[in-house]
């Protein structure tokens, strides 16, 4: 079943009703390539039909709202302004749906591009042992995941059926992904060229160069990508977060001028329409994310069950009860405009508890893997040193633990050596046996592939294994250094997004909400005295929205923007990894909520008191 099945069905339905609008549609080459890459079972005309249908549907919704405004008697300047804002959604949605396959292609390539360093690493490791390109591609296919696993296995099929040679297949692969990663294209050409080198030394140098070109290129291009992302990020912050919050302060003024703006309309705008536009705009930006190395993949079978989920949800619900009771007229504690904020606290507590509970232990497992990978390069170097002394591989594996007492990666070799000696296992089983293998619970592709490479040449002399261990050590250290450099370079953009989501956005939202509530209270007194506003709007001022309702609407909007921005920042640096996204959402949602409530209270006190 296609993961785009729902989208494909909507495209076909839209085409049935709007085929007359798309009969002259001429699709771009980019759209055709995107449909082919993503594997969507749709025609370009059907994609365009859905874009047209979405415009008609949203325009119809806007028209319905317009008539509703007429029926309830708020067809004034404010109502017309809201309708105009609603008209932005069809425009944004049209371009989003029209380019949806292209956006998904960019998203998939951006996500899969994180596997590029791994693919090159597997090819280089395999070719260091044997200059057989077909076997190297098979090794890379068996260790890759996602898009590259499919691409490499399809390449193996084409090679075996004689469609093209292994060398030609890698060259084509480099060309296809050259737009996403130019350094990958250059690296593939060097990998292919390595099989033509006459001497072993020259071949190893070419393979070293292939890995170096990729890692250096990734590091340099990340800096350029981070600089290019700065302007879009600031535009999202300004027009997607701050500007809508500033308009909140104008609501009491609009009411005072006689332009009645109802709470349902504001809720619809701030809880649904504006977050939807922000989400769509972010999806246009995410395609510019640079190549990053993904975190270690842990099998779903190893994920611990979060048994406290029902209790977390119940706990969050209990926190919300005072807010809902106040909304229904039962005032347990009267905090003025903040009386319904327990609703925000309960929602954030439930979301935070669930996200942290389902990700924290997995993150700790990953942290252990990162620590093991960090020391593994040195472990491989020490293995090479011991082997250079003329000792056997089994003896070197036993002694390496003595040289690296605190290194967990050294235990992999020590336990494997005991398996060989005590249980008479062969070397491969000593590492990878499903019950007793020393590396069976090591969820690091880097470590496992390096160990497999050592096992593959274990029949050769100690000097050959030592030489390979030194090269693997350098390669792993370079990979770690580049990964650290990429994260450091992207850190400025990501930290800006996180500060905006967790601090600046909620702070501004709380201050504007508090100020709006004070203005609403002050103007409410004027309205009670029957004052108008110089002939603007109606002859009398409209009833202002309850300060508590404004606070809850803005609070929900702040939580939604925090979720969108934190998800975006994690997409940039972790490639959409669900575990890291959940973990950071669990941290920032309550932080944003508390910051919003605190700043709303402080603004109310400083400007004139929440009680009016």
N, C-alpha and C positions, 0 to 999 in steps of 0.2 A: 504494500500500500504506500502510495506517494505521500510524503509529509506535506505536500501542497494540495492535497485532495480537495479540501474545502474551497480553497482559492480557485482551483480548476473548475469545480462545479458552478461557482458563482460566475466565472467567465462564460461558461456555456449558456447559463440561464440568461445572462445579460445579452449575449449575442443573439439569442432567439428573439428578444424583444427590440433590440437596437441595431440589428444588422443593416438597416437602411442608412444609419448614420456613419457606418464604417466601411461602406462598400468601396470608397475611393481611398481608403487608408493605405499608405505605403510605409511599411515598417523599415526601420533603420537596420543596418547590418549588426549594430551593437545589440539591439533587441533580440534579433534572431540568435545570435551567439549566446546571449544570456539565457534564453529559453532552452537551448541545447545543453549548456553547461549545468544548469540547475536540474535538468531532467523533467521540467514541467510538461505535462501532457496537454498543452494548449496551443492555439494558433495565435499569431500576432494580432489578427483582427479581433479575436475574442478578448485579448488583453485590453485593447483600445475600447471595446464595447463596454467592459466593466468600468473603465474610467469615465466614460460618458454617462453610464447608468448611475454611478456614485454622485455625479454632479446633479443630475435630475432629482435623485432621492433627497439630497441635502437642500436643494433649492425648494423642493416641495415642503420639507420640514420647516424651512425658514418662512415660507408663505403661510403655513398653518399657524406658526407662532405669531405672525403678523395679524392674522384674523383673530387669534385668541386675544391679542392685545386690544383689538378693537372691541371685542365682546365684553371684556372686563374693564374697559374704559381707561386704558393707559396708553392710548396711541398718542404719544407726545414726543418731544424731542429725544428724551431718554430712551423710549421704546424703539424709535426709529434708529437711534445710534446702536442699540443692542442688535437690531436686525442687520445693520451694516457689518457689525463685527462677526455675526453669524455667517455672512456672505464670504468671509475669509476662509471658512472651513471647506466649502466646495472647491475653491481655487486650489488650496493646498492639497486636498484629497485627490483632485484631478491629476496633478503632476505626480503625486505619490503612487496612485494606481496605474497610471500610464507607464511609469518607470519601475513598477514593482519588481518584475523579473531582473532588471538591471541592478536594482538595489540589493536584491537577494543574492545575485551573482557576486556583487562586491562584498556583501556580508560573508558569504561562504568562502570566498577567496581570502578575505581578511582573516577569517577564523582559521582556515586551513593553512594560510601562509606561516602560521606559527610552527607548523610541522616541517617547514622547509629545512631548517638547520638539522633536524633529526634525519630527514631523508638523505641529505648530503653526508651526514655522519655515518649512516648505515652503509651507503655505497662505498665510502672511503675505507671504512673498516673491513668490508668484505674484499675489496680490491687489494688491500695491503697483503692479504693472505694469498689470494689467487687472482691473476689478471683476467678472470673469466667474467665478462660483463653480464651475461645472462644469469649466472649464479649470484652476482652482486645485486641485480634487480630483484631476484627472488627473495634474497635476504632482506632487502629494504621493504619489499611488499609484505613480508611476514611480520615485520616489526612496526609497520606504519598503521595508522588508524584513519577513519573518516574518508575524506575525499582522496587523499593520496593512496590509501590502501586500494580503493576502487580503480584509480588511474593506473597504478603500477601492475595490478593483477590483469587489467585489460591489456596493458602493454605486453605482459608475459604471453597472453593468449595470441596477440597479433604477431609476436616474434615466433611462436611455435607454429603458427599457421602460415608463416612465410610472408606476411604482409610487409614487414620491414625488418631490418637487423636491430640488434640490441643498441648498437651505437646510434643508429638513426632514431630509434625510439626515445633515447635520452635527449638527443638534440631537439626533437620536436617538443618534448616536455619542457625543456628550458625556454623555447620560443613561446609556448602557450602561457607560461607563467612569468615571462620577461617583463610584462607591463606591471605586474604586482611587485616583482622583485628582480630588477636588472642584474643584481649580483648573482642570483640563482642561475640565470642564463649563462653568465660568464663561467660560473663554477661548473655547470654541466659540460660546457665545451672542454674544460680542463680535465674533467673526469673521463670523458671520451678520449681525449688526446693521450691520457696516461697509458692506454693499452698499446699505443704505437711506439712507446719509448723502448729503446734497444737494451738498456741496462737496468738492473734492479734498482740501483741507486737513483738513476734518473727518474724512474717510474715513481718511486717513493717521494721524490722532491715535487713532482707534478701533482701528486695526491695532496701533499702538504699545502701546495699553492692553491689547489681547489678549495680546501677548507678555509685557508686564510683569506682568499678573495671574498668568499661568502660572509665570513664573520666580520671582516673589516668593513665591507659594504653595508651590512646591516647596521653596524654601529654608527657609521657616518650618516646614513640616510634617516636614521631615527631622529637625529638632531634637526634635520630639515623638516621632517614630518611634524615634530613638536612645535616648531616655529609656525608652520602653516596652520596648525590647529588653534593657535592662540587667538586669532581674530574671530573665527567662527564661535569659539567657546565664549568669548566676551560678548558677542552679539546675542547668543542664546541667553546669557545671563541678563543682559540689559533689556532685550525685547521680550524674552520668554518668562522672566521671573520678576525683575524689578518694576518694569513699566506697568504690568497688570496690578501689582501691589499698590503702586502709587494711585491708580484709579480708585482704589477702595476709599481713599481719603476724600474723594469727590462725591461719594454717595450721599452723605448728609447734606452737602451743599446743594446737590441736585434736588433733594427732597425739599429743602428750604425755598428753592426757586420755583417749586410747584411741579417739578418733573418727577412724578412718582415712579420709583423703581422697586418692584416687589422682590421679596426674599427668594421666591422660587426661581425667578429669572436670574438673579445674581448667583444662586447656587448652581443652576444649570450651566452658566457661563464659566464659573471658576472651578467647578468640580468635574465637569465633563469636557466642555469645548476647549478651553485654554490648555489643560493638560494634554488633550489629544493633539492639538497643534504643536505643542512643545515636543511630544513624542515623535511626531512625523518629521519635524525639522531635525531632530537629533539623528534619525535614521538616515537622513541625507548626508550628515557629517561623518557618520561612523565608517563610511567607505574609505575615508582618508587615513584611517589608523595605520600606523607602521607595523612591520613584521615584528612580533614578539615571541619569545620562547614560552610555550604553554606550561602550566604547572604539571607536576606528575599526575598521571591518571591512575586512580585507584578503582578496582573493579566494584561494581554495584553490590556484589555479594559480600564485600567487606564493610559496607556501610552499616554502622550500628543503627538499630531501630530506636526512634525517639518515642519512648513510651509515655512521656509526660505531656504530649501534645494536647490531649483533652483537658488536662488540668491547667495548662497555659491559657487555652482559649476561655475556660471557665473563669480563671483569675482575671483576665482582661475584661470579660463581661461584667464581673462584679465591680470592677473599678468604674466602668461606664454608668452603672446604675444611678448614682446621685445626679449625673448630668441628664439622663433620660427622665428621671423623676421631676427634675426642675423644669424640663421642657414641657412636661405634662401638667405642671402647676403645683407639684408637691415640692416645697422648698425646705429640704433638710438643712442645708447651709446656704445662706445667701451671700455670694461673693460678687454681686453685681454682674458686670459683663463677663466675668470669668466663671460664672456659676455652672456653665455647661462644659467647661474644659475637661472635667473627668472623662467625657466621651473621647476626647483626643488622647488623654493619658491611657485609657483602657485599650484603644485601638493600637497605639504604639507599643504598649506593653505586650499585647498578644502577638503582634507581628514580630517584635524583637525577640521574644521568648522562643517563638517557632523557628525563626531564621537562625538564631544562635544555636538552639538545640539540635537542629538538623545539619549544622555545618562545623561546629567547634571541634568535635573529635576527629573529623576528617581533616580539618586544617592542621591539627596537631600531628597527625600521621604524616601529612605532607611536609610539615616543618622538620620532622625527623628525617624524611627522605632528602630534603634540601641539605640538611647538615651532613648526611652520609655522602651525598654527591660532592659537597664541598671538600671533604677530606679524601675522596676516592682517587683524585688525581695524584695526591701525594702517596697514597697506598700503592698505586700502580708503579710509581717511580721506585718506591722501596722494593717492590717485587722484582723490578728490573735489576736493581743493585745486587740483590741476593742471587739472582740467576746468573749475573755476570761473573760471580765468583766460581761458577762451574757446578753449582748445586742443581739437583733435580727439581722439577716443578713441584712435586709433592713435598719435598723438604723445604723449598722456599715458601710454600703456602703455610707450612707449620710455623716457620720462624718469623714470618711477617708480623704475627701477633705480638711477639716479644719486642719488636721494634716500634710497634704502634699500639701500646696498651690501651689507650683511650679511644682509639678509632674503631667505630662500629663496623666500618667497611672491611677492616682487617679480619673481623670475626667470620665473615663470609668465607674467606679462604681457609681459616683455621678449622672451622666446622667441616668444610668440604674435605680437608686433609684427613680429619678423623673418620669421616664416612668411608674414605678409600681404605684406610688402614684397618679400622675396626669392623666394618661391615662388608668389606670387599666389593664396594661399588665401583663402577667405572666413573671416570671423571665427570661426564655429562650428568649422570644420575646423582653424583655427589653434590652437584650444584642445584639441579632442577627437578629432582624426584618430587612427586606431588605430596609425599608424606614426610620425607626426611631431608630433602634438598636444602642446602644452606641459603639459597637465593629464592626459595619458593614464595616467601612473603616480602620480598624486596620489590616494591612497585616502582622501580626506576628503570625506564627504557635505556638510559645512558649506562647504568651499571650492568644491567643484564646483557646488553649487546656487547659491551666490552668483555665480560666474562665469557660469553659465547665465542668471541673471537679468539680468546686465549685457549679455550677448549679445542677449537677447530685446528690449531697448530701445535697441540700438546705433544704430538708424535715427533716433532722436529727437535733439534738440539736446543740446549739452554740459551745459547747465544742468540738464536733466531727469536725465541720467545722474549728474551730480555730486550732485544731491539724493538719488538712490537710493543712491549710494555712501556718503554720510554716514549714512543710515538703516541700511544693512547693517552699517556699521562699529559703530554703537552696539549693534545687535542681537547681533552676534558677540561684542563685548566683554562684554555682559550675560550671554550664554550661558556664556562662559568663567568669569566671576565667580561665577555660581551653581554651576557644576560644581565650582569650587574650594571654595566654601562647603559644598556637600553632602559632598564628600570630607573636609573638615576636621571637620565635625560627626560623621560616621560614624567618623572616625578613632579616636575614643576607644573605641568598641565593638570595632572591627576590631583595633586594637592590643592590646586586652585578650585577644581570642581568640587572636591570634598569640603573645602572651607565654605564655598558658596552654598552647598546643599545643607551642611550641618550647622553653619554659624551665620553667615551674612544674610542669606535668604530668610531664615526664620527671624533673625534680629530685625531686619527691615520690615518683614511682615508683621511682627509683634508691635513694633513702634507705630506703624501706620494704622494697624487695627486699634491700638490704644488711643491714638490721636483721633481716629474716626469716631470712636465711641464717645470721647469727651465732646467732640463737636456735635454729635447727635444729641447728647444730653443737653448741651447749651441751646441748640436750635429747637429742641423739643419744648423748652420753656417759652421761647419766642412764639412758636406755633400755638402753644396753649393760650397765648394772649391774643391770637388772631391776626398776627402780622403777615403781610404779604412781602413780595420782594420786587418792588419797582416795576410791576407789570409783567415780569417774566413768567413764562409757563402759565399756569392757571391763576385765577384771581386770589387763591389762598394757597399757602404752603401745604405740601403733601405730608402725610404721616411718615416719619422716618422709620427705617428698619430697626428692629430691636438690637441694641448693642451686643447682646449675647449671641444672637443669630449671626451677626457680622463676624464675631470672633470665631465661631465654630466653622463658618464657611472658609474664612481665611486660613484657619488652622488645618483644615483638611487639604486645602490647596497647597500649603507649605509641606505637608507630609507627602503629597503626590509628587511635587517637584523634587523633593529630597530623594524619593524612590527612583525617579527618572534620571536625575543627575548622577546619583551614586552608581546606578546600573551602567550609565554611559561611561563613567570614569573607569569602572571595572572592565568594560568591554575594551577600552583602550589598552590597558596594561596586561590583562589576563585573557583577552580574546573571548569574552563571553562565558567564562567558566562559572558554572552555577554555584559551586561551593564558595568561592571567594565573594561572589555577588551576595549570596545569602549572609555570609559572615559580616561583610561591611554594612549591609542594610540593617542587620541586627544591632550594629553599633550606632549608626547615624540616625536612624528613625527616632529613637527616644531622645537622642541629643538635640535633634532639630525641634522636637515637640517641647522639650523643657526650655530651650532657648526662646522659642516663640512665646510660651506662656509667661516666662520671666520678663521678657522685653515688653510684652503687652501690659503687664502689671506695672512695670517701671514707668512706661510712657504715660499710663493713666495717672499715676501718682505725681509725676513731674509736671504734666500739663495742667492738671487740675483736679485729680482724684477720680477714681472710678465711680464713686457714688454721685458725682455731679456737684 
